[in-house]
Amino acid sequence: MSKCRGEAAAGAAGILLRYLQEQNRPYSAQDVFGNLQREHGLGKAVVVKTLEQLAQQGKIKEKMYGKQKIYFADQDQFDMVSDADLQGLDGKIVALTAKVQSLQQSCRYMEAELKELSSALTTPEMQKEIQELKKECAGYRERLKNIKAATNHVTPEEKEQVYRERQKYCKEWRKRKRMATELSDAILEGYPKSKKQFFEEVGIETDEDYNVTLPDP
């Protein structure tokens, strides 16, 4: 092994040993490579070989799970933790979890408020909108004033007469349309061609041809 490779291997051993001790949880060689490759630029072959060497030296522990090796820090180097200490840690975890949830809820409220504020009009935009609305209102007031000042208003009697005439003509329209429909249906029972061809030959034009709809009664 060259001097440079020996120094690289020694550096990798320190990095991997420190990482496993700090994390204090089991990892496969692939996991360690994936977690440290970007930060330290270690190759996979170097990681695998270094972990095996650290295990052989007794600096870390190694276990087989199926066909995969798992590496983790030697637990003998850590102080023993009592049940009381574990319960205290569990209590802290519960308290911190509740705090995290509360902060997450606050963040959601703030994000919603920020989104609402971001979509709202700015002060200059609101001032412009107010001016436009005032101008629009002034136009409506002027129009209302002209309407009130007009002398040719329609009287309630005239309005009622128009409604009656409209109802009369719509009724007649509906009656004649029904009669024409019944007559054409009777003819079509013995007609050898389609309804459309019959209308074209006779020259019948329907309301639908002109997009005309019979008003509701």
Summary of the structure (lengths in Angstrom):
residues: 217
radius of gyration: 44.4
end to end distance: 102.0
largest distance: 113.8
contacts: 450
relative contact order: 0.04
helix: 72%
strand: 6%
